[in-house]
């Protein structure tokens, strides 16, 4: 069976994606400009979405999101279990690369190792889930500081994944990149760590770097980040 989809459905969903923080109420003209669709097309699609309670048309003609989206969001929230989404990706990365795959979040001004997957064999850097470390200048720390704490560490979007070696331990190197959630807010830093003798900067240009970008993209999309953000940032 093909995966062609239905153009009208995709266009209607794209109109819903036009709503974002700071732009919760949009006119027909604004929706046409943001989506790139003709006003007549937008009008018809918004009528259908209004009938299904996905949008509300106010008396002044401005559109806002409707209660049906809240209902679906609550259903998704109840069915979403972070560990069941993250751990399979970490295990797949560890198995494919032979390095330790980790999910770090910011907690009390430090970086907390929330989930971890180790390769089945070989020399590796071991870290138990629940371990906290400073928000240092390692690749992991830079990801959390730049995207999570709005520290302007880079003048332009950096090449991902970030790489550092010997920051906390002279024998350990790390590759890391951000994972985003709803509202395109930073959710975590996805990282691979291993011996500096094996994990080198050139790795981010290899298949290993591509595997990390693809994993970060999947995790971001499953967590509610916009597809356009993932395509621009991870180049996948």
Secondary structure, DSSP 4 states (H G I P E B T S, - for coil): ------HHHHHHHHHHTT-BTTB-EE-HHHHHHHH---HHHHHHHHHHHHHTTSEEE-TTS-EEE-HHHHHHHHHHHHH--HHHHHHHHHHHHHHHHSSEEEEEEEETTEEEEEEEE--SSSS-----TT-EEE--SSHHHHHIIIIIS-----SSPPPSSEEEESSSSTTEEEEEEEEE-GGG-EEEEEEEEEETTTS-GGGGGSHHHHHHHHHHHHHHHHTT--HHHHHHHH--
